[in-house]
Amino acid sequence: MTEAAARRTPGTPCWVSLIVHGLSTTQDFYAALFGWEFVPGPDQLGPYVRALIDGKVVAGIGQLPPERHLPVAWTTYLATDNADVTAEMIRSCGGTVAVGPLDAGEAGRLAIASDPSGAVFGIWQAAAHMGTALAGAHGTPVWNELMTRETSTVCKFYQTVFGYEAEAVVSADFDYQTLHLHGRPVASLHGVGHALPRDRGPHWMTYFEVDDTDEAAHRVADLGGYILQPPRQGSTGRVATVADPEGAVFTIVRSAAR
C-alpha cells in the first residue's frame, strides 16, 4: 500500500463520496466489507463522516435530508486548483453545475457538476483535505471509469475542461478511452451503448481494491447488498460489479498487479 495525500494534478480523481438516506446502516455495511472506521467530517452539507483505513482517509459518506429522495450513487471528485474557474469552464463546455462552488470548512472548496451526457461528478480544490490518503490496500479506491453511451463527444468535454490526453482502443466493437495526465493514466471512458442501465444513465463508476474478489462479492450479498455482475476475469484483474443495500453501485477488483 502507498500513501497518496499530496496535492493532485488538476483532473486527477482525488476523492469519492456517497450521500445516503441511512448514514448509520451504510457505515455498518462498509465497515464490515472494507474494514473502514469513521470520523466526523465537514457538516456544511449535513451529517458527514470520513472513512479511514489505518488512520488514513479514503472516502466520505453523507446523509440526505429526509425530504430529499435522490438516487444514491458514489461520486468521483476530480482535482482542481481553482473550483470557480473550473465550474465556469464546465458551464461553457456544455456541462451543468448543480451545487457550488462552496467552501467545505477548512477542508477545501467543491462543486457538484454533470457532463453534457448527464454523468455527475465533483470537483475538489484542496486546502486542509487533500483527498484519498491511501492507495493499494483492501477497501481503497483504485480506479474511476465513466460509463456512457459513446465516448467521442463526452471525451472532448473532459479534454477541454481538464486537459486530458486520450488514448482510444482501436476496435470496431469496443468503445474505450483511457485519460492521461502528463503521460500517466488516471481514469477511463467506456462507451457501452444500449447496455447502459436505463435507470441510471451515464455515470462515473468507482473501483475499490479488495484482497479477494469472490470473497468480497459474497460478503456484499451477506451484508444485504447485491451482486449485479458476478466475479469475472478482466484486463486489470478479477472484478465484480455490486451495490450496497441502498443501491449505490460500485466495482470491486483484485488488481492483477497485486
Secondary structure, 3 states (H helix, E strand, C coil): CEECCCCCCCCCEEEEEEEECCHHHHHHHHHHHHCCEEEECCCCCCCEEEEEECCEEEEEEEECCCCCCCCCCEEEEEECCCHHHHHHHHHHCCCEEEEEEEECCCCEEEEEEECCCCCEEEEEEECCCCCCCEECCCCCEEEEEEEECCHHHHHHHHHHHHCCEEEECCCCCCEEEEEEECCEEEEEEEECHHHCCCCCCCEEEEEEECCCHHHHHHHHHHCCCEEEEEEEECCCEEEEEEECCCCCEEEEEEECCC
